Amino acid sequence: MTSMFTMVARILILLVLFHHGYCQIQPKSCADLYMSNIVRQSGEYTIYNNNNQPFQVYCEFQHGYGYTFISPATRVNVDIANLVTNRSHVLVRDRRKDGTQYEADLSQITSHKNTPLSIQYNTYTSYREIQNPSMGPYVYVGFIPVTDTHLRGTEGYQMDGQDLTFTNCDGNSNSYFVFLFNAHGAAPSSYNPTYALMQKQWIDGARALPRGRYLPDAYFSFFEMHFGGCGAYGTPQHLPQVSGAAVGLRYDISCPMPVDVTHATKSVSSTLVGGHVTYTCDLGYTRAFGDLTQTCSPTGRWTGLTPSCQSFPCSSHPCQNGGLCFEIEGSNYVCECTESFSGTHCEKPNM
């Protein structure tokens, strides 16, 4: 009786916790939110870090991918790996002093296109330290690593598919764009105020956004862009048009690698949304059930059912005494017997 009472009490406690949300799995990314409801609208959401601490983000949802903008009000650790699955580029938005917003895709220059961007939170491993460390926490976007920068090297970044480059004049290895949340209201560094060509190209080349895609103003923060060695150093102090910037971190929805099927080979075009897996049953085998072709859906799951391949009904030669085997619907067969025999398998001599 006591054990039964204990079990019932535990079940009731679990029901109460579940009702209040304590047993629910908390979303760790915009991708988690999207996969749980693919009709969600872009907007502000609460997600959680690996320590289950909440913070605010703006999720921009597209079909099968999107961008995460971290709120500058964030004061907990951010596990960047939860937010970024595609490091080929970032989406940089800036807010002009007249209230309008612009954006540009920033990526590696052509000569470094195989090097993924380094996206870090409050660190700069393999890259140069920023000039405004007291204005953290920050999101650090590193372009060319320190080990690949050198005197008279061609460096820079690519914007919307166009290389914006400079010749490194002194060997300084700065190659980053950092977005500073300035938790303690620190004053910015007075380091080398400039308005170089690379900054002007970014500002002049960015695309104007329609108001329906505007970020809330609170998502724009102080920033620092630094390239070279004679490339650029810029903050809102040096750019007369810009009051702040925000970085969108790209995520792609993907499906897990499809399972292997016994007696079949598989061909996977892609595990991203819209990708396909095609199963082909081995020679002598046929589909028993399931779907031989499946598509990766925006929910991060493969459509259809995993197929099963089984041997052809007649491959075991079930018909005896010279009977002929014919396959019929499904996994069934029928034997056509000679005049001298009858029965399901032609096993009975005719008298």
C-alpha positions in Angstrom: 0.0 0.0 0.0 2.8 2.4 0.9 4.6 1.8 -2.4 1.4 2.3 -4.3 0.8 5.6 -2.5 4.4 6.7 -3.3 4.0 6.0 -7.0 0.7 7.9 -7.2 2.3 10.9 -5.4 5.2 10.9 -7.8 2.8 10.8 -10.8 0.8 13.7 -9.4 4.0 15.8 -8.8 5.1 15.1 -12.4 1.7 16.2 -13.7 1.9 19.5 -11.7 5.4 20.2 -12.9 4.5 19.5 -16.5 1.4 21.7 -16.2 3.6 24.6 -15.1 6.2 24.0 -17.8 9.0 22.6 -15.7 9.2 19.4 -17.6 9.1 20.9 -21.0 12.2 21.0 -23.2 13.2 24.7 -23.5 14.1 26.0 -27.0 17.9 26.7 -27.4 17.7 28.3 -30.8 15.4 30.0 -33.4 15.8 26.7 -35.3 14.1 24.8 -32.4 11.3 27.3 -32.4 10.8 27.0 -36.1 10.9 23.2 -36.2 8.2 23.1 -33.5 5.9 25.4 -35.5 6.8 26.2 -39.1 4.1 28.9 -39.3 5.7 31.0 -36.6 6.1 34.7 -37.5 9.5 36.5 -37.3 9.8 38.4 -34.1 11.2 38.4 -30.5 11.4 35.2 -28.6 13.0 33.8 -25.5 15.5 31.0 -25.8 17.8 29.3 -23.3 21.5 28.6 -23.1 23.0 25.3 -22.0 22.6 26.3 -18.4 18.9 26.8 -18.9 19.3 30.6 -18.5 16.9 32.6 -20.7 17.8 35.5 -23.0 16.0 37.4 -25.8 16.6 37.0 -29.5 14.9 38.2 -32.7 14.2 35.3 -35.0 13.9 35.9 -38.7 12.2 32.8 -40.2 12.6 31.9 -43.8 11.6 28.6 -45.5 14.2 26.1 -44.2 16.6 28.7 -42.8 16.8 32.0 -41.0 18.8 34.4 -38.9 19.2 34.9 -35.1 19.8 38.4 -33.7 20.9 38.4 -30.0 19.5 41.1 -27.9 22.2 43.6 -26.6 20.4 43.3 -23.2 21.8 39.7 -22.9 23.8 39.2 -19.7 24.1 35.4 -19.7 26.5 33.2 -21.5 25.5 32.5 -25.1 26.3 29.2 -26.6 27.0 30.3 -30.2 27.1 26.7 -31.5 23.4 26.4 -30.7 22.6 29.4 -32.9 24.8 29.0 -36.0 24.9 26.1 -38.4 26.0 28.1 -41.5 29.2 30.1 -41.1 29.6 31.0 -44.8 28.3 34.5 -44.1 26.6 36.8 -41.6 23.8 39.3 -42.2 24.8 42.7 -40.9 22.1 45.3 -40.4 22.7 48.9 -39.6 20.4 51.6 -38.4 20.9 55.1 -39.9 20.4 58.2 -37.9 17.2 59.0 -39.8 15.7 55.7 -38.5 16.0 53.7 -41.7 17.6 50.3 -41.7 19.9 48.6 -44.2 21.5 45.2 -44.5 24.4 43.4 -46.3 25.7 39.8 -46.5 29.3 39.7 -45.3 31.5 36.7 -46.1 35.1 35.8 -46.9 36.9 37.2 -49.9 37.3 34.8 -52.8 40.8 33.8 -51.9 39.6 32.6 -48.5 36.2 31.3 -49.5 36.9 27.8 -48.0 37.6 29.3 -44.6 34.4 29.6 -42.5 33.8 32.7 -40.6 34.7 32.5 -36.9 31.7 33.5 -34.8 32.4 33.8 -31.1 30.8 35.2 -28.0 33.0 37.3 -25.7 36.2 35.6 -27.1 38.5 36.0 -30.1 40.4 32.8 -30.4 42.8 32.8 -33.4 42.1 36.5 -34.0 43.2 39.9 -32.8 41.8 41.4 -29.6 39.3 44.2 -30.0 40.0 47.9 -29.2 36.9 48.2 -26.9 37.1 45.2 -24.5 35.5 47.1 -21.7 32.3 47.4 -23.8 31.5 43.6 -23.6 29.8 41.3 -23.8 30.2 41.1 -27.6 29.6 38.9 -30.7 32.9 38.6 -32.6 32.9 37.8 -36.3 36.4 36.9 -37.5 37.3 36.9 -41.1 40.9 36.0 -42.0 42.7 34.3 -39.1 45.9 35.8 -37.7 48.0 33.0 -39.2 46.8 33.9 -42.7 47.3 37.6 -42.6 50.7 39.1 -43.6 52.5 42.2 -44.9 51.4 43.1 -48.4 48.7 40.4 -48.4 45.4 41.0 -50.1 42.8 41.0 -47.4 39.3 42.3 -46.6 35.7 40.9 -46.8 33.1 40.2 -49.4 29.8 42.1 -49.4 26.9 40.6 -51.3 29.2 38.7 -53.5 31.7 41.5 -54.2 35.3 41.4 -52.9 36.2 44.6 -50.9 40.0 44.3 -50.5 43.0 46.3 -49.4 46.8 45.6 -49.3 48.0 45.1 -45.8 50.6 47.8 -45.4 52.2 47.0 -42.1 51.4 43.3 -41.3 48.8 44.1 -38.6 46.4 41.1 -38.5 43.1 42.8 -37.7 40.2 41.1 -39.6 37.0 41.3 -37.7 33.6 42.9 -37.1 32.4 43.0 -33.5 29.1 43.9 -32.0 29.4 45.3 -28.5 26.6 45.1 -25.9 28.3 47.4 -23.4 26.8 46.1 -20.2 28.5 48.6 -18.0 28.1 51.7 -20.2 31.9 52.1 -20.8 33.2 54.9 -22.9 34.6 53.9 -26.3 38.2 53.9 -27.2 39.7 56.9 -29.0 41.8 54.6 -31.1 42.5 55.9 -34.6 39.3 57.5 -35.8 39.0 56.9 -39.5 36.5 56.9 -42.3 38.2 54.6 -44.9 37.1 53.4 -48.3 36.1 50.0 -46.9 33.7 51.6 -44.5 32.2 53.8 -47.1 31.7 50.8 -49.4 29.8 49.0 -46.7 27.6 51.9 -45.9 26.9 52.9 -49.5 26.5 49.4 -50.8 24.0 48.1 -48.1 20.4 47.3 -49.2 17.6 49.4 -47.8 15.1 47.2 -45.9 11.3 47.4 -46.2 9.8 48.5 -42.9 8.1 45.1 -42.6 11.5 43.6 -41.9 12.8 46.2 -39.5 14.5 45.0 -36.3 13.4 46.6 -33.0 15.7 49.5 -32.3 16.9 47.9 -29.1 18.7 45.3 -31.2 21.2 47.7 -32.6 24.4 48.3 -30.6 27.8 49.9 -30.7 30.2 48.1 -33.1 33.8 48.0 -34.2 35.1 47.0 -37.6 38.8 46.6 -38.0 40.8 45.4 -41.0 44.6 45.7 -41.4 47.1 47.3 -41.7 45.6 50.1 -43.9 42.1 48.6 -44.3 39.6 50.2 -42.0 38.8 50.9 -38.4 35.3 52.2 -37.7 32.7 52.6 -35.0 29.5 54.7 -34.8 31.8 57.5 -33.8 33.5 57.5 -37.2 30.5 56.9 -39.5 28.3 59.9 -39.6 25.2 58.1 -41.0 25.1 55.1 -38.7 23.9 54.9 -35.1 24.3 51.2 -34.5 24.5 47.7 -36.1 23.3 44.2 -35.5 24.4 40.8 -36.7 22.2 38.0 -37.9 23.6 34.5 -37.4 22.6 32.0 -40.1 21.0 28.7 -39.2 19.8 26.1 -41.7 17.1 23.5 -40.9 18.4 20.0 -41.6 17.3 16.4 -41.1 19.4 13.7 -39.5 21.3 11.4 -41.8 18.7 8.8 -43.1 18.9 5.3 -41.6 20.3 2.4 -43.5 17.8 -0.2 -44.8 18.7 -3.8 -44.9 19.0 -5.2 -48.5 18.9 -1.6 -50.0 21.3 1.2 -50.9 20.5 4.8 -50.3 21.4 8.0 -52.1 21.2 11.3 -50.3 21.1 14.6 -52.3 21.2 16.8 -49.2 20.1 16.7 -45.6 18.9 20.3 -45.8 15.2 21.2 -46.3 14.1 20.1 -49.7 16.8 17.4 -50.0 16.0 13.9 -50.9 16.9 10.4 -49.9 16.2 7.6 -52.4 16.4 3.9 -51.4 16.9 1.2 -54.0 16.2 -2.4 -53.1 19.0 -4.9 -53.9 18.7 -7.3 -56.8 16.2 -10.0 -55.9 14.4 -7.8 -53.4 11.4 -5.5 -53.5 9.7 -2.9 -51.3 7.5 -4.5 -48.7 6.3 -1.2 -47.2 7.3 2.4 -46.6 8.6 5.1 -49.0 11.5 4.6 -51.3 11.8 8.4 -51.8 11.6 10.9 -48.9 12.1 14.6 -48.6 13.6 16.7 -45.7 10.8 18.8 -44.4 11.0 22.2 -42.6 10.3 20.4 -39.4 13.7 18.7 -39.6 12.1 15.3 -40.3 12.0 13.1 -43.3 8.6 12.7 -45.0 7.0 9.3 -45.3 8.0 6.0 -43.6 11.3 4.2 -43.6 10.9 1.4 -46.2 11.6 -2.3 -45.9 13.0 -4.5 -48.7 12.2 -8.2 -48.8 13.1 -10.9 -51.2 10.9 -11.5 -54.2 8.2 -14.1 -53.3 9.4 -16.4 -56.1 13.1 -16.1 -55.4 12.9 -19.1 -53.0 11.4 -21.3 -55.7 8.4 -22.3 -53.6 6.6 -24.2 -56.5 7.5 -27.9 -56.6 7.5 -30.5 -59.3 8.0 -28.2 -62.2 5.4 -25.7 -61.2 5.7 -22.1 -62.3 5.7 -19.3 -59.7 4.0 -16.0 -60.4 4.1 -13.0 -58.1 0.8 -11.2 -57.3 0.0 -8.1 -55.3 2.1 -7.4 -52.3 4.4 -10.2 -51.2 2.2 -13.0 -52.4 2.6 -15.5 -55.2 0.7 -18.3 -56.9 1.9 -21.6 -58.3 0.8 -22.8 -61.7 1.2 -26.6 -61.6 1.7 -29.1 -64.4 -1.1 -31.5 -65.2 0.3 -34.2 -62.9 0.3 -32.1 -59.7 -1.8 -29.7 -57.7 -1.9 -27.9 -54.3 -0.6 -24.6 -53.1 3.0 -25.5 -54.0 2.2 -28.2 -56.6 3.1 -30.7 -53.9 0.2 -33.1 -54.4 0.3 -35.7 -57.2 -3.0 -36.0 -59.2 -4.4 -39.5 -59.0 
